[in-house]
Amino acid sequence: MERVHMIGSINISSEALNRRPNQDVVIVLNRERPATLLVGLERIGALDAKGVQSALASVPFRDGYLSLTRAAHLGRV
């Protein structure tokens, strides 16, 4: 597990895991308090579990963030 401070980083969510390729979990701190927990789903093998990709694709589609085509591609349907 690694901890990262939010100060000075614009793209903290993408940078935090990418800068630490050997870490599965990163805690993002805001003023020394945990603000976010980032988990590398591919690194821990969670995407291989049954139904995980479909679930991760359906919520952004339902909320209007993804088109039906993109959600189907993301969910490997």
N, C-alpha and C positions, 0 to 999 in steps of 0.2 A: 504494500500500500504506500502511496506517495501523497504528499500534501503540496498544494500550490496556492499562492496568494493571488487574489484577483487584481491587485493594484498593478497598473502598467500593462495590462494585456487586454486587447480588444476582443480577440477571438479565443477566449480562454477554453471553451469546450473543445474545439478542434485541436488547439495547440497542446493542451495538457496531456492527452494520451499519445499524441504523435511525438512529443519530445521525450517520452519515456516508454520506449518500445517493449521493455521487459516487465512493465507494470500492468496488472489486470485491473486495478482499482485506483482511482485518483480522487482525493478529497480536495475540493476547492474551498478555500477559506476567505471570508470577508470580515476584516477586522478581528482576526483570530478566532472567529466562530465558524463552524462548518456551514457552508451555504449550499453546496452541491456535491453529490456523489456520482462520479462518472465510472461506468463499467464498460470495458471493451468486450462487447458481446462476441465478436469473432474470436478474440483471444482466449476466452474461457469456454468456447464451444457451445454457447447457448443458442446460436442460430441453427445448429443441427438438430435441436430438439423438435419434436413433432408439434406443428401449429404455431411456433414462435414467429416465423417470418410472416405468416398470414395475419397474425394478430398485430404485428408491428406495422403492417401495411394498411390494415383496415381503419385504424384510428385516424391517421392523417387524411385518408380519403373521406371518412365520415365528417371530419371537421373542416373539409374544404381546402386542405393544403396540398393534396395530390389529386391529379386527374385519375379517372378510372383505369386508363391504360397504364399509367405509371405505377399505380398501386398494385395492379395485377402483375406487372413485371417485377416489382419489388417483392411481392409475396410469392413469386414463382408459381402463379396459378395458371 
